[in-house]
Amino acid sequence: MTSAHPRTALSVNVNKVALVRNTRHLGIPSVTRAAQLCLEAGAQGITVHPRPDGRHIRAHDVYELAELLRQWPQAEFNIEGNPAHNLMDFIRELAGRGMRPHQATFVPDGEGQFTSDHGWALPQDAERLAPLIAECHSLGVRVSLFMDPVPEQMAAARAVGADRVELYTEPYAAAWGTPQQAAQLARYRAAAQAALAAGLGVNAGHDLNQGNLADFLGNVPGVLEVSIGHAFIADALELGYGDAVIAYQRCIDQGMAERDS
């Protein structure tokens, strides 16, 4: 059967590779080598989230990965972060070097936050987001806003200028395999439908893994990209980068087949 929807892209977040490397001063494991092996195996993108404290991805990683992605024109480079912190500096510098990322994902996290745990609140955050989104557009960079699965927020995300939303999927992941799974999927399905109706593209990420990914994609329409890091790197420790990519692509295919059946 030919899918009625674009195939969901897999963007591998390599932050945790950098986290391991940073525990020593030997330069291993290599972040760029990890990204290259994932791309060679068929990943459609690479994601980084450089935090201000440099706990994992560091400035040189961002530029080295951008250079690597120039050799993979079919793949995308997605850089995440809070635009009030260091994200915009990276985007401006990359654009100035002729290596602008394909996508900037704006995430409302604090400087010392352990991990991203909520989306933007609109229209409350609109005034500060609008000029930064416009600046990204002027540099030729697509903008995705990290959002909770609240259907009523999707039109507001489009109104502020976003091209896509990335649905924050930890609540779904926590409910997967429990009696609450169906209700969570209904929330995400409604949010995705509202995003599509508003003219937004839909991405998803946070705690997606081999167990829960197919069910999510089978029930949530129009997901263009999933960004997966922690679970992917954990699987790659056992399988290797290439086989981990193949395993996740298999999950994507399974989910899309369920969605189109």
LOZA-739053 format. One record per residue (C-alpha): x, y, z; residue number from 1; residue in one letter. Coordinates in nm, 4 decimals, padded with zeros to 6 digits. Example, Ala and Ser with C-alpha at 12.3 -4.5 7.8 and 13.67 -1.06 7.14 Angstrom:
BEGIN
        px        py        pz  tikol  drense
   01.2300  -00.4500   00.7800      1       a
   01.3670  -00.1060   00.7140      2       s
This chain:
BEGIN
        px        py        pz  tikol  drense
   00.0000   00.0000   00.0000      1       m
   00.1234   00.3508  -00.0806      2       t
   00.1043   00.5813   00.2199      3       s
  -00.1330   00.8755   00.1939      4       a
   00.0991   01.0793   00.4162      5       h
   00.4659   01.1808   00.4004      6       p
   00.6881   00.9278   00.5735      7       r
   00.7860   01.0342   00.9235      8       t
   01.1526   01.1346   00.9366      9       a
   01.3880   01.0111   01.2092     10       l
   01.6136   01.2802   01.3558     11       s
   01.8702   01.1391   01.5973     12       v
   01.9555   01.3565   01.8962     13       n
   02.3263   01.3046   01.9723     14       v
   02.3400   01.4957   02.3026     15       n
   02.4023   01.1824   02.5089     16       k
   02.7045   01.0901   02.2972     17       v
   02.8557   01.4239   02.3977     18       a
   02.7601   01.3646   02.7612     19       l
   02.9661   01.0460   02.7721     20       v
   03.2575   01.2097   02.5881     21       r
   03.2644   01.4990   02.8327     22       n
   03.3388   01.2706   03.1285     23       t
   03.6985   01.2403   03.0008     24       r
   03.9341   01.4546   02.7923     25       h
   04.0028   01.2015   02.5180     26       l
   03.7497   01.3137   02.2596     27       g
   03.5719   00.9778   02.2544     28       i
   03.3094   00.8796   02.1714     29       p
   03.3045   01.1138   01.8726     30       s
   02.9822   01.3072   01.8259     31       v
   03.0432   01.3645   01.4561     32       t
   03.1286   00.9979   01.3997     33       r
   02.8061   00.8967   01.5736     34       a
   02.6094   01.1335   01.3519     35       a
   02.7824   01.0070   01.0398     36       q
   02.7066   00.6437   01.1210     37       l
   02.3414   00.7301   01.1832     38       c
   02.3175   00.9164   00.8532     39       l
   02.4876   00.6327   00.6671     40       e
   02.2273   00.3942   00.8091     41       a
   01.9404   00.6098   00.6844     42       g
   01.8554   00.8634   00.9551     43       a
   01.6945   01.1657   00.7943     44       q
   01.8316   01.4198   01.0390     45       g
   02.0512   01.5070   01.3348     46       i
   01.9319   01.7042   01.6375     47       t
   02.1347   01.8858   01.9025     48       v
   02.0284   02.0806   02.2102     49       h
   02.3310   02.2835   02.3261     50       p
   02.2587   02.4082   02.6757     51       r
   02.4325   02.7164   02.8183     52       p
   02.6274   02.5091   03.0729     53       d
   02.7815   02.2881   02.8021     54       g
   02.6906   01.9728   02.9930     55       r
   02.6773   01.7744   02.6680     56       h
   02.6778   01.9387   02.3240     57       i
   02.9346   02.2172   02.3050     58       r
   02.9857   02.4982   02.0572     59       a
   03.2443   02.3143   01.8500     60       h
   03.0052   02.0185   01.8149     61       d
   02.7388   02.2437   01.6643     62       v
   02.9742   02.3776   01.3982     63       y
   03.1355   02.0408   01.3247     64       e
   02.7943   01.8782   01.2821     65       l
   02.6770   02.1606   01.0573     66       a
   02.9837   02.1020   00.8422     67       e
   02.9134   01.7279   00.8354     68       l
   02.5527   01.7841   00.7288     69       l
   02.6741   01.9749   00.4234     70       r
   02.7831   01.6355   00.2912     71       q
   02.4306   01.4998   00.3416     72       w
   02.2013   01.7355   00.1466     73       p
   01.9080   01.4977   00.1861     74       q
   01.9279   01.5177   00.5665     75       a
   01.8309   01.7986   00.8037     76       e
   02.0082   01.9665   01.0929     77       f
   01.7780   02.0620   01.3817     78       n
   01.9103   02.2761   01.6644     79       i
   01.7004   02.3065   01.9809     80       e
   01.7064   02.5398   02.2748     81       g
   01.5660   02.8417   02.4462     82       n
   01.5922   03.1420   02.2115     83       p
   01.6428   03.3651   02.5155     84       a
   01.9651   03.1771   02.6007     85       h
   02.2271   03.0671   02.3470     86       n
   02.0151   02.9312   02.0618     87       l
   01.9916   03.2474   01.8531     88       m
   02.3667   03.3062   01.8733     89       d
   02.4252   02.9646   01.7182     90       f
   02.1679   03.0251   01.4462     91       i
   02.3145   03.3649   01.3570     92       r
   02.6693   03.2298   01.3497     93       e
   02.5756   02.9268   01.1426     94       l
   02.3862   03.1423   00.8952     95       a
   02.6823   03.3766   00.8732     96       g
   02.9068   03.0817   00.7876     97       r
   02.6693   02.9619   00.5171     98       g
   02.5690   02.6576   00.7246     99       m
   02.2277   02.7573   00.8575    100       r
   02.0292   02.4770   01.0211    101       p
   01.7170   02.3587   00.8460    102       h
   01.5123   02.3905   01.1626    103       q
   01.5263   02.5689   01.4958    104       a
   01.3135   02.4160   01.7695    105       t
   01.2329   02.6724   02.0377    106       f
   01.2106   02.5085   02.3822    107       v
   01.1098   02.7015   02.6992    108       p
   01.3561   02.5431   02.9389    109       d
   01.5558   02.7060   03.2153    110       g
   01.9355   02.7277   03.2065    111       e
   01.9895   02.4608   03.4702    112       g
   01.6882   02.2483   03.3840    113       q
   01.7506   01.8722   03.3904    114       f
   01.5504   01.8086   03.0742    115       t
   01.2699   01.9748   02.8816    116       s
   00.9400   01.9195   03.0597    117       d
   00.6790   02.1596   02.9206    118       h
   00.5823   02.3564   02.6146    119       g
   00.5289   02.7247   02.5437    120       w
   00.2188   02.9021   02.6749    121       a
   00.0390   03.1091   02.4154    122       l
  -00.0521   03.3872   02.3816    123       p
   00.1486   03.4694   02.6974    124       q
   00.4840   03.3966   02.5303    125       d
   00.3884   03.5352   02.1890    126       a
   00.5353   03.8831   02.2270    127       e
   00.8883   03.7593   02.2946    128       r
   00.8706   03.4743   02.0427    129       l
   00.7377   03.6618   01.7407    130       a
   01.0491   03.8726   01.6601    131       p
   01.2824   03.5745   01.7097    132       l
   01.0736   03.3566   01.4805    133       i
   01.0756   03.6360   01.2246    134       a
   01.4554   03.6612   01.2522    135       e
   01.4928   03.2878   01.1915    136       c
   01.2726   03.3184   00.8849    137       h
   01.4872   03.6040   00.7559    138       s
   01.7871   03.3713   00.7841    139       l
   01.6066   03.0927   00.5996    140       g
   01.5487   02.8732   00.9058    141       v
   01.2214   02.6897   00.9732    142       r
   01.0876   02.7273   01.3289    143       v
   00.9177   02.4608   01.5382    144       s
   00.7715   02.5411   01.8800    145       l
   00.7880   02.2817   02.1568    146       f
   00.4265   02.2519   02.2721    147       m
   00.2088   02.0556   02.5101    148       d
  -00.0721   01.8622   02.3356    149       p
  -00.3358   02.1323   02.3835    150       v
  -00.5498   02.1727   02.0709    151       p
  -00.6480   02.5286   02.1588    152       e
  -00.2816   02.6353   02.1514    153       q
  -00.2153   02.5299   01.7928    154       m
  -00.3788   02.8219   01.6126    155       a
  -00.1910   03.0576   01.8465    156       a
   00.1384   02.8880   01.7530    157       a
   00.0627   02.9488   01.3877    158       r
  -00.0412   03.3077   01.4569    159       a
   00.2943   03.3855   01.6202    160       v
   00.4709   03.2656   01.3050    161       g
   00.5707   02.9056   01.3767    162       a
   00.6041   02.6663   01.0842    163       d
   00.5708   02.3535   01.2964    164       r
   00.5054   02.2398   01.6503    165       v
   00.6940   01.9644   01.8289    166       e
   00.4484   01.7851   02.0533    167       l
   00.6018   01.7085   02.3938    168       y
   00.5431   01.3350   02.4261    169       t
   00.6578   01.2460   02.7789    170       e
   00.2985   01.2208   02.9131    171       p
   00.2174   00.9722   02.6380    172       y
   00.5360   00.7749   02.7023    173       a
   00.4572   00.7582   03.0752    174       a
   00.1078   00.6277   02.9994    175       a
   00.2081   00.3764   02.7338    176       w
   00.1117   00.0228   02.8296    177       g
  -00.1271   00.1452   03.1018    178       t
  -00.5044   00.2025   03.1027    179       p
  -00.4338   00.5717   03.0395    180       q
  -00.2670   00.5101   02.7036    181       q
  -00.5829   00.5485   02.4942    182       a
  -00.6763   00.8772   02.6607    183       a
  -00.3281   01.0172   02.6062    184       q
  -00.3309   00.9152   02.2417    185       l
  -00.6649   01.0905   02.2025    186       a
  -00.5080   01.4103   02.3408    187       r
  -00.2203   01.3956   02.0948    188       y
  -00.4462   01.3058   01.8047    189       r
  -00.6658   01.6092   01.8771    190       a
  -00.3637   01.8374   01.9114    191       a
  -00.2141   01.7135   01.5844    192       a
  -00.5458   01.7565   01.4040    193       q
  -00.5725   02.1117   01.5372    194       a
  -00.2146   02.1849   01.4279    195       a
  -00.2792   02.0537   01.0783    196       l
  -00.6013   02.2550   01.0557    197       a
  -00.4053   02.5679   01.1503    198       a
  -00.1530   02.5044   00.8728    199       g
   00.1286   02.3785   01.0957    200       l
   00.3597   02.0853   01.0408    201       g
   00.3749   01.8373   01.3283    202       v
   00.6897   01.7000   01.4918    203       n
   00.7096   01.4953   01.8117    204       a
   00.9685   01.4131   02.0707    205       g
   01.0624   01.3253   02.4289    206       h
   01.0836   00.9710   02.5686    207       d
   00.9770   00.8048   02.2448    208       l
   01.1370   00.4620   02.2106    209       n
   01.1125   00.1323   02.0238    210       q
   00.8256   00.0195   02.2424    211       g
   00.5936   00.3167   02.2125    212       n
   00.6828   00.4805   01.8795    213       l
   00.4712   00.2688   01.6433    214       a
   00.1568   00.3099   01.8556    215       d
   00.2068   00.6849   01.8620    216       f
   00.2537   00.7192   01.4864    217       l
  -00.0315   00.4792   01.4207    218       g
  -00.2740   00.7033   01.6084    219       n
  -00.1472   01.0590   01.5609    220       v
  -00.1900   01.2039   01.2120    221       p
   00.0592   01.3939   01.0039    222       g
   00.3777   01.3541   01.2107    223       v
   00.6596   01.4759   00.9860    224       l
   00.9513   01.4137   01.2211    225       e
   01.0363   01.2437   01.5468    226       v
   01.3441   01.3518   01.7395    227       s
   01.4790   01.0719   01.9575    228       i
   01.7899   01.0834   02.1729    229       g
   01.8065   00.9155   02.5124    230       h
   01.6356   00.5885   02.4171    231       a
   01.8092   00.5794   02.0798    232       f
   02.1570   00.6126   02.2312    233       i
   02.0711   00.3522   02.4968    234       a
   01.9706   00.1118   02.2193    235       d
   02.2794   00.2003   02.0159    236       a
   02.5003   00.0922   02.3067    237       l
   02.3640  -00.2592   02.2535    238       e
   02.2896  -00.2641   01.8814    239       l
   02.5346  -00.0164   01.7327    240       g
   02.4304   00.3096   01.5680    241       y
   02.3444   00.1611   01.2316    242       g
   02.1261  -00.1195   01.3616    243       d
   01.9553   00.1196   01.6024    244       a
   01.8595   00.3418   01.3071    245       v
   01.7231   00.0370   01.1239    246       i
   01.5229  -00.0670   01.4306    247       a
   01.3651   00.2770   01.4677    248       y
   01.2909   00.3008   01.0972    249       q
   01.1107  -00.0322   01.1315    250       r
   00.8991   00.1172   01.4114    251       c
   00.8177   00.4170   01.1919    252       i
   00.7139   00.1908   00.9053    253       d
   00.4957  -00.0130   01.1401    254       q
   00.3264   00.2971   01.2778    255       g
   00.2616   00.4422   00.9350    256       m
   00.1176   00.1122   00.8139    257       a
  -00.1211   00.1113   01.1113    258       e
  -00.2193   00.4720   01.0451    259       r
  -00.2928   00.4063   00.6772    260       d
  -00.4757   00.0762   00.7242    261       s
